Amino acid sequence: MSAPPQQLLRRTGLFGTHKDLRAKMVDFGGWEMPVEYAGLVAEHNAVRTAVGVFDVSHMGCIQLRGPGSLDAVQYLLMNDASRLQIGQAHYSAMLTPQGTFVDDVVLHKLSDNDYLIVINAGTREKDIRWVRQQIGQMPHCHISDYSDLYTQIAIQGPKAEATLQKLTDVNLSAIKNYWFAWGKVAGQYNVLIARTGYTGEDGFEIYVPSDEKTSADVWRQVFEAGEEFGIKACGLGARNTLRLECSMALYGHEISDTINVFEAGLNRYCKLDKPMDFVGKAALLAAGEPQRKLVGLEMVDRGIARDGYPVRSLEGEPLGVVTSGSPSPTLKKNIAMAFVPAAEAQHGNVVAVEIRGQLVKAQVVPTPFYKRARKLPEKQAEVLS
């Protein structure tokens, strides 16, 4: 009997561009995606110091439209969408009835009856099914899966605005963090320009028509615009170390359908007091204080805490597990996030990570590990100069 045919990996509209750049490609959630180009550390540092560009087209987009769309969003997501203005976005999540995570998302308010939910690649099909199951019967709300209609390009770093401004007449400095605008980019393409990202740096995510010619043309012009700043193409490897330094959650690691909102430390995005019930609210109201907490770890002894490594007491008793871990290119330290019992979560507490059978000391530290310096308003900068 012949072996069953292998599942073909999906490709974004920029796949040919990545191959031309000799990117190292990997399977990521069923997508053939670049993990690195010239090297993870160089790509990471480009984002921290200048500008880097990511293909994030594997992410999904769900649009909810109609006079019932706000009610649908409020029932589906844990944050309070009634507070959003047109042109504003916020971080949120879809929860299970148990108060655990279906996925974390970014919600954009396109108009009073029109919302765009950006979902993660690895959970894309599951998320779309969940949305249809939860709100498919709600009146006056139309659900559209537009995931394959956009190429999403993330332009991130201190020089992101200067790079993208060369390609658009939209005043990018007027777009605040987690706001967006529509405008032409690269001379002819009408795109959504959002001041969002997953790196902890300033930057933009632009949503471009997904055909290969358009995607490649916009990518090329972005690189021409950023050449003077040393722009670099960046892969998933750098995206992971950047988000880890800023303690941003990744589905399947810091959040999942076995982790609730309080354990993940995302309480500030969960509006239990909003007027409309939402999926998971009742479970969270009944949950009480979490028995385990997500903490930051900084390695005291030599060793790298990798995803899935056990966390133990100094005596070797099991405490929890590392959810994400890596050397930090910015901080020049080995860092990690991990779940530990609430009693062990105090800053300064010393625990051990089991690395290849050895107990290696690590200290619980505040998160995020890295936080970018905010630009001062011009008048305040003049006073301090």
GIUR-V173807 format. One record per pair of residues at least 4 apart in sequence whose ideal C-beta (glycine too) atoms are under 6 Angstrom apart, sorted by the first residue. I is the first residue (numbers start at 1). J is the second residue. D is the distance in whole Angstrom. If there is no record, write none. Layout:
I|J|D / I|J|D
This chain:
9|27|6 / 9|32|4 / 10|30|6 / 10|31|5 / 11|15|4 / 11|32|5 / 12|55|6 / 12|57|4 / 13|151|5 / 13|210|5 / 13|212|5 / 13|215|4 / 14|18|6 / 14|55|5 / 14|215|5 / 14|219|6 / 17|216|5 / 17|219|6 / 18|23|4 / 18|34|5 / 21|37|6 / 21|233|6 / 23|34|4 / 23|37|5 / 24|35|5 / 24|36|5 / 25|32|5 / 25|34|6 / 26|35|5 / 28|33|4 / 28|236|6 / 29|121|5 / 29|122|3 / 31|58|4 / 33|236|6 / 34|235|4 / 35|235|5 / 35|236|5 / 35|237|5 / 36|40|5 / 36|235|4 / 36|237|5 / 37|233|5 / 37|235|6 / 38|42|5 / 40|237|4 / 40|238|5 / 41|329|5 / 43|52|6 / 43|232|5 / 43|234|4 / 43|238|4 / 44|238|4 / 44|241|5 / 44|242|6 / 44|329|4 / 45|49|6 / 46|50|5 / 46|52|4 / 46|232|4 / 47|52|4 / 47|156|5 / 47|157|5 / 47|199|5 / 47|201|6 / 47|242|6 / 48|330|6 / 50|157|5 / 50|159|5 / 50|229|5 / 50|230|5 / 51|157|4 / 51|159|4 / 51|160|5 / 51|163|5 / 51|226|5 / 51|229|5 / 51|231|5 / 52|156|6 / 52|157|6 / 52|232|5 / 52|234|4 / 53|155|5 / 53|222|6 / 53|233|6 / 54|154|4 / 54|234|5 / 54|239|6 / 56|152|5 / 56|154|5 / 57|151|5 / 57|152|5 / 58|121|4 / 59|118|6 / 59|121|5 / 59|152|6 / 60|119|4 / 60|124|4 / 60|147|4 / 61|118|6 / 61|146|5 / 61|147|5 / 61|150|6 / 62|117|5 / 62|131|6 / 62|145|6 / 63|116|5 / 63|144|4 / 63|146|5 / 64|69|4 / 64|72|5 / 64|115|5 / 64|141|6 / 65|69|6 / 65|114|5 / 65|142|5 / 66|113|6 / 66|140|5 / 66|141|5 / 66|142|5 / 67|113|6 / 67|140|5 / 68|72|6 / 68|138|6 / 68|139|5 / 68|140|3 / 68|141|4 / 69|113|5 / 69|115|6 / 69|141|5 / 72|76|6 / 72|135|4 / 72|138|5 / 72|141|4 / 73|77|6 / 73|81|5 / 73|115|5 / 74|81|6 / 74|276|4 / 75|278|5 / 76|94|6 / 76|134|6 / 76|135|6 / 77|92|4 / 78|92|6 / 78|93|5 / 78|95|6 / 78|270|4 / 78|278|6 / 79|90|6 / 79|92|4 / 79|269|5 / 79|271|6 / 80|271|4 / 80|274|4 / 84|88|5 / 84|109|4 / 86|109|6 / 86|111|6 / 87|179|6 / 87|180|6 / 88|109|6 / 88|179|5 / 89|106|6 / 89|108|4 / 89|178|5 / 90|107|6 / 91|106|6 / 91|269|5 / 92|105|6 / 92|107|5 / 93|101|6 / 93|104|4 / 94|102|4 / 94|103|5 / 95|99|6 / 95|279|5 / 95|280|3 / 96|100|5 / 96|102|6 / 96|257|6 / 98|283|5 / 99|260|4 / 99|280|4 / 99|283|4 / 99|284|4 / 100|257|5 / 100|259|6 / 100|260|5 / 101|255|4 / 101|256|6 / 102|130|5 / 103|119|6 / 103|120|6 / 103|123|5 / 103|127|5 / 103|251|6 / 104|255|6 / 105|117|5 / 105|119|5 / 106|118|5 / 107|117|6 / 108|116|4 / 109|115|6 / 110|114|4 / 110|116|6 / 119|124|6 / 119|127|4 / 120|251|5 / 123|127|5 / 123|251|6 / 128|145|5 / 132|136|4 / 149|210|6 / 150|207|4 / 150|210|5 / 151|208|5 / 151|210|5 / 151|215|4 / 152|205|6 / 152|207|6 / 153|206|5 / 154|197|6 / 154|205|5 / 155|160|5 / 155|164|5 / 155|203|6 / 155|204|5 / 156|160|6 / 156|197|5 / 156|199|5 / 156|201|5 / 156|203|3 / 157|201|5 / 159|163|6 / 159|229|4 / 160|202|6 / 160|203|4 / 160|204|6 / 161|165|6 / 161|172|5 / 163|225|5 / 163|226|4 / 164|204|6 / 165|172|5 / 166|225|4 / 167|185|5 / 167|186|5 / 167|221|6 / 167|225|6 / 168|183|5 / 168|185|5 / 170|181|5 / 170|183|4 / 175|179|5 / 175|181|6 / 175|195|5 / 177|195|5 / 179|195|6 / 180|192|6 / 180|194|4 / 181|193|5 / 182|192|6 / 184|190|6 / 185|189|5 / 185|191|5 / 186|218|5 / 186|221|4 / 189|208|6 / 191|206|5 / 191|207|6 / 191|208|5 / 192|207|4 / 193|204|6 / 193|206|5 / 194|205|5 / 195|204|6 / 196|205|5 / 197|203|4 / 198|243|5 / 199|242|4 / 200|246|3 / 200|372|6 / 201|372|6 / 208|215|6 / 208|218|5 / 209|214|5 / 223|231|6 / 226|231|3 / 234|238|5 / 238|242|6 / 241|326|5 / 243|248|4 / 244|324|5 / 244|326|6 / 245|328|5 / 245|330|6 / 245|369|5 / 245|370|4 / 246|368|5 / 246|370|6 / 247|367|4 / 247|368|4 / 249|254|4 / 249|255|5 / 250|254|6 / 251|255|6 / 252|256|6 / 253|323|4 / 253|324|5 / 254|264|6 / 254|294|6 / 254|323|5 / 254|337|6 / 255|259|5 / 255|264|5 / 259|263|5 / 259|264|5 / 261|266|5 / 261|270|5 / 262|290|4 / 263|290|5 / 263|292|6 / 264|294|6 / 265|294|5 / 277|281|5 / 280|284|6 / 291|342|6 / 292|339|5 / 292|341|6 / 293|342|5 / 293|345|4 / 294|337|6 / 294|339|6 / 295|340|6 / 295|345|5 / 295|364|5 / 296|337|6 / 296|365|5 / 296|367|4 / 296|369|6 / 297|336|4 / 297|338|5 / 297|362|4 / 298|333|6 / 298|335|6 / 298|363|5 / 298|365|5 / 299|303|6 / 299|334|4 / 299|362|5 / 300|361|4 / 300|362|6 / 300|363|5 / 301|360|5 / 301|361|5 / 303|355|5 / 303|360|4 / 304|334|5 / 305|309|5 / 305|322|5 / 305|325|4 / 305|336|4 / 305|353|4 / 306|325|5 / 307|324|6 / 309|322|4 / 309|353|5 / 309|354|6 / 310|354|4 / 311|319|5 / 311|320|4 / 311|338|5 / 311|340|6 / 311|351|6 / 311|353|6 / 312|316|5 / 312|318|6 / 312|319|6 / 312|352|5 / 312|354|6 / 313|317|4 / 313|319|6 / 314|352|6 / 319|340|5 / 319|344|6 / 320|338|6 / 320|339|4 / 320|340|4 / 321|339|6 / 322|336|5 / 322|338|5 / 323|337|5 / 323|338|6 / 324|337|5 / 325|336|3 / 327|334|5 / 328|333|5 / 328|335|5 / 330|370|5 / 335|369|5 / 340|344|4 / 340|345|6 / 344|349|6 / 347|364|6 / 347|366|6 / 349|364|4 / 350|361|6 / 350|363|5 / 351|362|6 / 352|359|4 / 352|361|6 / 353|360|5 / 353|362|5 / 355|360|5 / 376|380|5 / 376|381|4
